[in-house]
Amino acid sequence: MDTARQCIPNTPARIVTAEDVLRDLQGDVPASVRFRCPSCDRPVRFNRGNKAYDSDTDIARRHTRTVSPTRASRSSHRSLSAHFKHAKNDPISKLCDRYQSGQGADPRTDPPALPMFLRRNHRASHSGSPTSPTTTFHIELSARRRSLGHDLIPELLKDHAELIVDATPFPLADLVADRRYKIRLENPTFHMGARITVPERWQRNVGVPKDGDNAFLFTAEFGPNGGRRLTYGSSLHAGFDYYAVVRPRELRLVRSCFDIAQSIGTVPSSHGDFLVARIVVQWDSRNREQAECWLADHGFRLTNLDFDPVPVWPPQLRGDGIDEPLFANSFQIYEAPFPSCDDAAIPDDITFPNIRFDMSEPRRAGLLGFTQNGRTYTHIEGTCCFLRASRHLPWSAYVCSRTHPEALELAAPPEPRPLEHEPRTEQSSPPLAPSLHEAQWQAANRHYDIVRARTGAPMRYGTPPSVSIAGIRSAHR
């Protein structure tokens, strides 16, 4: 590969090319300079190659010699440029897109995995603390909501599409219409494909079941209550909590590989209960190599970097890996996850790739801090735009239509103080006049006006309490 991340003690890391190393260090790399792969964060080695890199004086001197045509053709037949390469037969690097010439599976053709969630059983956990060994968890299934050019819910209803779990059908339209609708998986196993069936026509839209390689890994985004399953090939980050669902006999090995491996509960199953362990790898861990090997054996990798482009504007929701901007009239701006040079600040200029949209007034995407030396990859599927700043970076996806995010609900307002409650009366207010409690509810929740504006109703937030009280009194006269 041509590029690597250069690491020098007490110096910010930067992306360099093999040509840069030849020019700056003359190919003689000091021991304090290390290189890591920009994709998998594994150590890589600089290889000078056998191509001639001469100065202007050497070129002029070489032209004065008489070189036979046969010798010249032989010397240039297998010319190898300078490059970086992974360690041979590294089991962790084999998962990297840059390990070989192939760039890995294309997410546009490989159906995504069905979302899975780890949830704590609250009723069964009242008898002990959240970290008690008696705490039980369960696994839930959901469906993705990728329209990809379809009017998804009506077409699912028309097709009578169903998700079948253990011979029990569930309407796909209901799963897609309500994000909160989850299917509890009874007696879970690591072999999901044999128990769950998704119609082939809708697999790219809602996902397919993915087996676990003797382990399920979940984030800890719900705190002690569980998290979302990580798909095969995902990266785990040092210093973050994760949940590993493994067989009980694996606990001893997990504890020897991770800095923190704490058993926090079980997932009951008739096939044998699973163990839920909280795992953490510290930034300066001495067991990093063991943790990387264990993760690689189960289809994951460990990194200190987040390679996903960072969405910096506008504020947005992220569901099923797709960014849904909250502001309809704003561009979608992504920033580079790490700097490409240590002696220059990120420029303020935003580059807008040339994307061909079929819709009217699409939302454009801008790139901030990316070096645009290579090609930018884009693909449009319905109202979703897939964007890749280079072939070595992950895909980003955002909603390019200027619509409001779906399933965005109004948050419950704070309850009024006891003295502010309206006394109960037998006389009821007219429908158009809000009660004092409703007026306080509106005043305490400024997001209430957003919902009313979308429906064309007059906005009420910011109305002085005296005006609300006067309106209520007038309605009762």
C-alpha positions in Angstrom: 0.0 0.0 0.0 1.1 3.6 -0.7 0.2 5.4 2.5 0.6 4.8 6.2 0.2 6.7 9.5 3.5 7.9 10.8 4.0 7.8 14.5 6.8 9.7 16.2 7.0 10.2 20.0 5.7 13.6 21.2 4.7 14.4 17.7 1.1 14.4 16.2 0.5 11.5 13.9 0.2 12.2 10.2 -0.5 10.4 7.0 2.5 9.9 4.8 3.2 8.2 1.5 6.1 5.9 0.7 7.5 8.6 -1.6 7.5 11.0 1.4 9.6 8.6 3.4 12.1 8.2 0.6 12.3 12.0 0.1 12.5 13.0 3.8 14.4 10.1 5.3 16.2 8.8 2.2 14.6 5.4 2.9 16.6 4.9 6.1 13.9 4.9 8.8 15.1 5.7 12.3 14.1 3.3 15.1 11.9 5.9 16.7 9.7 6.3 13.6 6.9 3.8 13.4 4.2 3.3 10.8 0.7 1.9 11.2 -2.0 1.0 8.7 -4.6 3.8 8.3 -7.4 1.2 8.0 -6.7 -1.4 10.7 -4.2 0.5 12.9 -1.8 -2.5 12.8 2.0 -2.0 12.5 3.3 -1.9 9.0 6.8 -2.1 7.6 8.4 0.3 5.1 9.8 -1.4 2.0 12.1 0.7 -0.2 11.5 -1.6 -3.2 13.9 -2.1 -6.0 13.0 0.8 -8.2 15.8 3.4 -8.7 15.3 6.7 -6.9 18.3 8.8 -8.0 19.1 12.4 -7.7 19.6 14.7 -10.7 23.4 14.2 -10.6 22.9 10.4 -10.6 20.5 10.7 -13.6 23.0 12.8 -15.6 25.9 10.4 -14.7 23.8 7.4 -15.8 23.0 8.9 -19.1 26.8 9.2 -19.9 27.1 5.4 -19.6 26.5 2.9 -22.3 23.8 0.5 -21.2 22.8 -2.4 -23.4 19.1 -2.7 -24.4 18.9 -6.2 -22.9 20.2 -5.1 -19.5 18.0 -2.1 -19.5 14.9 -4.2 -20.2 15.8 -6.7 -17.5 16.4 -4.0 -14.9 13.0 -2.4 -15.5 11.0 -5.7 -15.9 10.2 -6.2 -12.2 10.5 -2.7 -10.9 8.9 -2.4 -7.5 8.1 1.0 -6.0 8.5 1.9 -2.4 5.5 0.8 -0.3 4.2 -0.3 3.2 3.2 -3.8 4.0 1.6 -5.7 6.8 3.4 -8.5 8.7 3.2 -11.8 6.9 0.4 -14.1 8.1 -0.8 -11.7 10.8 -4.2 -13.1 11.8 -5.4 -9.6 12.7 -4.2 -7.8 9.6 -5.9 -10.4 7.4 -9.2 -8.7 8.2 -7.9 -5.4 6.8 -9.0 -4.2 3.4 -5.4 -3.3 2.5 -3.9 -6.6 3.4 -4.3 -7.8 -0.1 -5.3 -6.2 -3.4 -9.0 -6.6 -2.8 -10.8 -3.8 -1.0 -13.3 -6.0 0.9 -17.1 -6.4 0.4 -19.0 -3.5 -1.0 -21.7 -2.5 1.5 -24.0 -1.6 -1.4 -24.2 -5.2 -2.5 -23.8 -7.1 0.8 -27.1 -7.0 2.7 -26.7 -5.4 6.2 -27.3 -7.3 9.3 -30.6 -7.3 11.2 -30.2 -5.0 14.2 -29.8 -6.9 17.5 -30.0 -5.5 21.0 -28.9 -6.8 24.4 -31.5 -5.8 27.1 -31.5 -6.3 30.8 -34.5 -7.9 32.4 -35.5 -5.3 35.0 -38.1 -7.5 36.8 -35.6 -10.3 37.3 -33.0 -7.9 38.6 -34.8 -6.3 41.5 -33.5 -8.9 43.9 -29.9 -7.9 43.3 -27.7 -5.1 42.1 -27.2 -4.4 38.3 -23.8 -6.1 38.5 -25.1 -9.2 40.4 -24.4 -12.6 38.8 -28.2 -13.2 39.1 -28.9 -10.4 36.6 -30.5 -11.8 33.4 -30.5 -10.3 29.9 -32.3 -11.1 26.7 -31.7 -10.5 23.0 -34.1 -8.5 20.8 -34.4 -8.3 17.0 -35.4 -5.3 14.9 -35.5 -4.3 11.2 -33.7 -1.6 9.3 -35.5 1.2 7.5 -33.7 1.7 4.2 -36.1 2.8 1.5 -33.6 2.5 -1.4 -36.0 4.0 -3.8 -39.1 2.2 -2.4 -42.1 3.7 -0.7 -41.2 1.1 1.9 -44.2 0.7 4.3 -46.9 0.6 1.6 -45.0 -1.8 -0.5 -44.3 -4.1 2.4 -48.0 -4.1 3.2 -48.9 -4.8 -0.4 -46.4 -7.6 -0.6 -47.5 -9.1 2.8 -43.8 -9.3 3.6 -43.0 -11.2 6.9 -40.0 -11.8 9.1 -40.2 -15.4 10.3 -38.5 -16.3 13.6 -38.8 -19.9 14.7 -41.8 -20.4 12.4 -43.6 -17.4 13.9 -44.3 -14.7 11.3 -44.0 -11.0 12.1 -45.2 -8.3 9.6 -42.2 -6.4 8.3 -44.3 -3.3 7.8 -45.0 -3.1 11.5 -41.3 -3.5 12.3 -40.3 -0.8 9.9 -43.1 1.6 10.9 -42.3 1.7 14.6 -38.7 1.8 15.8 -39.7 0.7 19.3 -41.2 -2.6 17.9 -38.7 -5.3 18.8 -38.9 -9.1 18.7 -37.6 -10.9 21.7 -35.5 -13.9 20.7 -36.2 -16.9 22.9 -33.5 -19.5 23.4 -30.8 -17.6 21.5 -27.9 -19.3 19.7 -25.0 -18.2 17.7 -26.5 -19.7 14.5 -29.1 -17.1 13.6 -29.5 -17.8 9.9 -31.2 -21.2 10.5 -33.9 -19.7 12.7 -34.7 -16.4 11.0 -36.0 -15.9 7.4 -36.2 -12.6 5.5 -37.8 -12.4 2.0 -34.9 -12.0 -0.5 -36.6 -9.0 -2.2 -36.4 -7.0 1.0 -33.1 -8.1 2.5 -31.2 -5.0 1.3 -33.9 -2.8 2.9 -34.4 -4.5 6.3 -31.3 -6.7 6.8 -30.5 -10.3 7.0 -29.6 -12.5 10.1 -25.9 -12.8 10.7 -24.4 -15.7 12.7 -22.0 -15.1 15.5 -18.5 -16.7 15.6 -19.0 -18.2 19.1 -19.5 -14.7 20.4 -21.8 -11.7 20.2 -20.4 -8.3 20.9 -22.5 -5.3 21.9 -21.9 -1.7 22.7 -22.7 -0.3 26.1 -24.7 2.7 24.8 -27.6 1.8 27.2 -25.3 1.7 30.2 -25.9 -1.3 32.5 -29.1 -2.1 30.5 -27.2 -3.3 27.4 -26.5 -2.0 23.9 -26.5 -2.6 20.1 -24.8 -5.6 18.5 -21.6 -4.9 16.5 -21.5 -6.4 13.1 -18.8 -8.7 11.8 -15.6 -6.9 11.0 -16.4 -3.9 13.2 -13.6 -2.0 15.1 -13.5 -1.8 18.9 -11.9 1.2 20.6 -9.5 1.1 23.5 -10.9 2.6 26.7 -14.5 1.9 25.9 -16.9 -0.6 27.5 -18.4 -3.4 25.5 -20.5 -6.4 26.3 -19.4 -9.9 25.2 -22.0 -12.7 25.1 -20.1 -16.0 25.2 -20.3 -19.4 26.6 -19.4 -19.7 30.3 -16.3 -21.7 29.6 -14.9 -18.7 27.7 -14.8 -16.5 30.7 -11.3 -17.6 31.9 -9.8 -16.9 28.4 -11.6 -13.6 28.2 -10.2 -12.5 31.5 -6.6 -13.4 30.4 -7.0 -11.2 27.3 -8.7 -8.1 28.5 -7.8 -5.6 31.2 -11.4 -5.7 32.5 -13.5 -8.8 32.0 -16.3 -8.7 34.5 -19.2 -11.2 34.5 -22.4 -9.2 34.9 -25.2 -11.6 34.1 -26.5 -14.4 31.9 -28.8 -14.8 28.9 -31.1 -17.8 29.6 -31.5 -20.4 26.8 -32.6 -23.9 26.6 -29.5 -24.6 24.5 -27.4 -23.6 27.5 -27.2 -20.2 29.2 -24.8 -17.6 27.8 -22.6 -15.4 29.9 -22.6 -11.6 29.6 -19.2 -10.0 30.4 -18.2 -6.4 30.4 -14.8 -6.1 28.6 -12.4 -3.2 28.3 -9.0 -2.7 26.8 -7.0 0.2 28.3 -5.1 2.6 26.1 -1.7 1.5 27.5 -2.7 -2.2 28.0 0.0 -4.8 28.2 -2.5 -7.4 27.0 -3.3 -5.5 23.8 -1.8 -8.3 21.6 -3.9 -11.0 23.4 -7.0 -8.9 23.1 -6.4 -8.2 19.4 -5.9 -11.9 18.7 -9.1 -12.9 20.6 -11.1 -10.3 18.7 -9.6 -11.3 15.4 -10.6 -15.0 16.1 -14.2 -13.8 16.4 -14.2 -11.4 13.4 -13.4 -8.1 15.0 -10.4 -5.7 15.4 -9.1 -3.3 18.0 -8.0 0.2 17.2 -7.2 3.5 18.9 -8.6 5.5 16.0 -12.1 6.2 14.8 -11.9 6.1 11.0 -15.5 7.2 10.4 -15.8 10.7 9.0 -17.2 13.0 11.7 -20.6 14.7 10.9 -20.1 18.3 12.2 -23.1 20.0 10.8 -26.1 20.1 11.1 -27.3 18.4 14.3 -28.7 15.0 13.4 -30.0 11.7 14.4 -28.2 8.4 13.4 -30.3 5.3 12.9 -29.1 2.1 11.3 -25.9 3.8 10.2 -27.7 6.6 8.3 -27.5 10.3 9.4 -30.8 12.1 9.4 -30.1 15.9 9.6 -32.6 17.9 11.7 -32.3 21.1 9.7 -33.9 20.9 6.3 -32.0 23.8 4.7 -28.5 22.9 5.8 -25.7 21.1 3.9 -24.3 17.9 5.3 -20.7 18.5 6.4 -18.2 15.7 7.2 -14.8 16.3 8.8 -11.7 14.1 8.4 -11.3 11.8 11.4 -7.6 12.7 11.8 -5.3 15.3 10.3 -3.3 14.4 7.2 -0.3 16.7 8.1 1.2 17.7 11.5 2.4 21.1 10.5 -0.7 22.6 9.0 -4.1 23.3 10.4 -7.3 22.0 8.9 -8.3 24.4 6.1 -11.6 26.2 6.4 -12.5 25.4 2.8 -15.3 22.8 2.3 -15.1 20.7 -0.8 -18.4 19.7 -2.3 -18.1 16.5 -4.4 -19.9 16.4 -7.7 -22.9 14.1 -7.0 -25.6 13.5 -9.5 -29.0 13.5 -7.9 -32.3 12.6 -9.6 -34.4 14.5 -7.0 -35.1 18.2 -7.0 -33.3 20.4 -4.4 -31.2 17.7 -2.9 -29.1 18.2 0.2 -25.4 18.5 -0.8 -22.6 17.0 1.2 -19.3 18.8 2.0 -15.9 17.5 3.0 -13.8 19.3 5.5 -10.1 18.5 6.1 -9.8 15.7 3.5 -6.9 15.6 1.1 -8.6 15.4 -2.3 -5.8 13.7 -4.1 -7.8 10.6 -4.9 -11.3 9.9 -6.1 -14.4 10.4 -4.1 -17.0 7.6 -4.3 -20.7 8.3 -4.2 -23.8 6.3 -4.7 -27.5 7.2 -4.5 -30.2 4.8 -3.4 -33.6 6.4 -3.2 -33.3 9.2 -0.7 -30.0 7.9 0.8 -26.6 9.1 -0.3 -23.5 6.9 0.3 -20.3 8.9 0.4 -16.7 7.8 0.6 -13.9 10.3 0.7 -11.4 7.7 -0.5 -11.5 4.0 -1.2 -9.7 3.3 2.1 -12.2 5.1 4.3 -15.6 3.7 5.5 -18.8 4.6 3.8 -20.9 7.4 5.3 -24.6 7.5 4.6 -27.0 10.5 5.0 -30.6 11.4 3.9 -30.2 13.7 1.0 -33.8 14.7 0.8 -34.9 17.8 2.7 -37.4 16.0 4.9 -37.8 15.8 8.7 -36.5 12.7 10.4 -39.0 9.9 10.7 -40.1 8.7 14.2 -39.0 11.9 15.9 -41.3 12.3 18.8 -41.9 15.1 21.3 -40.1 14.5 24.6 -42.2 14.4 27.8 -42.0 17.8 29.5 -40.9 18.1 33.1 -43.7 17.8 35.7 -44.9 21.1 37.3 -44.1 21.6 41.0 -46.9 20.6 43.4 -48.0 24.1 44.1 -48.4 24.8 40.4 -51.0 22.0 39.9 -54.4 23.2 38.9 -57.1 22.4 41.5 -59.7 19.9 40.2 -63.0 21.5 39.4 -66.3 19.9 38.2 -66.6 22.5 35.4 -64.7 21.6 32.2 -62.9 24.0 30.0 -63.9 24.6 26.4 -61.8 22.5 23.9 -60.0 25.5 22.5 -58.9 26.9 25.9 -56.0 25.0 27.5 -56.0 24.3 31.2 -53.4 25.8 33.4 -51.5 22.5 33.5 -51.5 22.4 29.7 -50.3 26.0 29.5 -47.4 25.1 31.9 -46.7 22.0 29.8 -46.3 24.1 26.7 -44.2 26.7 28.4 -41.8 24.1 29.8 -41.2 22.4 26.5 -39.9 24.6 23.7 -39.9 21.7 21.3 -43.7 21.8 21.4 -43.6 24.6 18.9 -41.6 22.5 16.4 -44.4 19.9 16.3 -47.0 22.6 15.9 -45.1 24.3 13.1 -45.0 21.1 11.1 -48.8 20.8 11.3 -49.4 24.4 10.6 -50.8 25.2 14.0 -49.9 28.5 15.8 -46.9 28.4 18.0 -47.3 28.9 21.7 -43.8 28.7 23.3 -42.7 31.9 25.0 -46.2 33.1 25.7 -46.1 34.9 29.1 -47.8 33.1 31.9 -50.1 36.1 32.5 -51.4 35.9 29.0 -52.1 32.2 29.3 -53.9 32.7 32.7 -55.9 35.6 31.2 -57.0 33.4 28.3 -58.1 30.6 30.6 -60.1 33.0 32.8 -61.8 34.5 29.8 -62.8 31.1 28.6 -64.5 30.3 32.0 -66.5 33.5 32.1 
